[in-house]
Structures are given as C-alpha cells and as structure tokens.
C-alpha cells in the first residue's frame, strides 16, 4: 500500500511539474495597427461613422499637423479636399503667419508622407482622409482583392 501511495504521489508531482509551461508565447511586437495623430486636441482619432462625429474647427489660414502612427502597413496615403494644401515639413512651430510660402507644390492633393501639415485655405467643411493597406486584418479594415484596406476621414469645419 505504501508503494502505491509513493507511486501516486510521484505521478501527481510529475503532472504538476509538466503542466507549468506556457504553450503559447505572444510574438514580441508582431501586430498591425491603424492609428494616427493630429495636432489640435479638437480633432479626434476616431473612425468616421454615420452615427459619430469627429468634427473640429479651425480658421482659414490655419494648418493642422497629421501623423500616421500605423504599424505594419503595406502602403498609406493622405488626401485632402480641393482648396487646401500640404505644407513642407520644414515648417517651424515659431512661424505664426504667411504659411502660403511653405506650400509644397509637388504634393498636390495626395501624399504618402507619414507626417503632413495641411493648410486650410477655404472656408466650409473640409476633409482629410487617411488610407492604409495591410496584409493582415486590422480594426476598421475591409478586405479588397486580398489586401486589407483601412480608411478614416477627419472632418474639419474651417471658419472665415
């Protein structure tokens, strides 16, 4: 009887010792994300949905910085509505007027730069769109021809 007790105890201890390992290790830094940042606090990092609004308000002649902070993207682009311009990234925070001299004519209305400054020159409702593609699914993305595409539109009211 004593033999069975010792053997049973050894088996139970072996089970506990063998079951303490973690079978799955989360790969370090192996994920994709779709996120961005904008300079004024009034523009929010939220996906535009029919029932949600992320409107901000700025005056004509004001610029807003946007940065793509996404991880794992295959491609990305920023696009703006007509009447607005992308500025050069050499713009200093000390500049307070005459932003027109920093307009980057090479960019037009679309750029693939990660950091952009958008000069709002036209009053009304303006939009800045970010579009990224991924090889894996991310929150807010839809699959188009085997590539996951995520888009978000920031709507800004530009006042005269």
N, C-alpha and C positions, 0 to 999 in steps of 0.2 A: 504494500500500500504506500509505503514511504517512497518507493521508486516511482510510482505513478504520480505522486504529488510533485516530486522533483522534476520529472519529465514535463508535466503540465505547466509548472511554473516556468521552466526554460522555454517552452513553446510560446507562452503568453509574453514573456520578455522579448523573445525574438520577433513576435508580431509587432510589439510596440516600437522596438528599435528599427525595424524595417519600414514602418509606416510614417516616419517623421520627416521624410524628404519631400520637398516641394516638386511636384511633377512638372509644373509649368512655370517657366521664367519669362516674365514680360520683357520683350526685347527693348533694350535701352534706346530711347529716342527714335523708335520706329513707329511713327504715326504721321498722318497727314492732317492738316487743319486749314480752314478758310477763315481768315480774320484780317482786319485792317484797323488803322488808327487814323483819326483826323484831329487837327489842331484845336478848334474851339470845342469847349465842353458841350455846346448845344447841338452838335452833330453826333449821333449815337451809332455805335457799331451794332446795328440790328438789321436783319434781313427785312426787306420791304414786303409786306403782305397787305392784302386789301383791308384787313381789319387793324393794321398797325401803322403808325406814322413815325417817321424819324426826321421830321422837318426841322431845319434850323433856319435862322435868319441872319443875313449879313447885308451890309450896304454895298451899293455899286462902287467898284474900285477897290474892294477888299479881296484879299486872297485867303485861301484855306489850304493847309498842307494835308495831304493824304499819304499814308504809307501802307503798302501791302506787307503784312506780317505773316502771311500764309507760309505753311511748311509743306514740302513735298509736292509742290505744284509743278506740272509739266510746262505750262505757259500761263501768262497772265497779261491783262491789258486794262488800262484805264481809258474811258471815253467820256467826253463832255459834250454838252449841247452847244449848238452854234451860238456865237456871240460871246463866248468865253475863251480864255487862252491858258495854255500851260506856260509857266514861267521857268526860267533856268534854275537849277538847284544851287547856284552860287549866290542866291538871294540872301542878304544878311537880315537878321532879326532887327537890326538897328534902322533899317530902311522904313520910313513912315509915309512916304508919298511917291508919286510918279512910278508906279510899278510897271507901267507900259514899257519902260526901257529894258525890263527883264524878260519880256515875252520871247519865247523860243519859237521862231517861225518854222523850224524844221519839224516840229511835232504835229502841227495841225490839231485835229480833234481826238486823236488816238495815240497812246504811247504804251510801251511795255516797260517803262522805268518803274522801279519799286517805290521810289519816293517822288511825289509830284506836288507842285504848287499850282493851284487853279485860281486864276484871276477872274472874278465875276464882273463883267463889263456891261451886262444887260439886265435891266430890272425885270422882275417876274419870277416864276417858278423855274428853277434850273435843276438839272440832274447831273450827277457824277456816277458813272457805272463802273464797277469792277467786275471782271470776268476772268475766272481761273479754270484751268483744266487739270485733272488728276488721273492717275492710273488706278486709284482705289477710291471707294466711296467716302465722301465727307458729308457732314451735316449740311443740308440745303442743296446738295448737288443732284443732278439728274443725269442718267446715262444717255449719251448720244453717240452712236456708232462706236461703241466700245470704250469711250472716254467719258469720264465723269466731269460734268461742267457745272460750276457754281457761279452764280451771278448775284449781285446785290446792287441796288440803286439807292443813293443818298439824294434826297430831295431837299433843296435849299431855296428858301424864299429870299430873293435879292430885292432890297428896297432902294428907291431912288435917293 
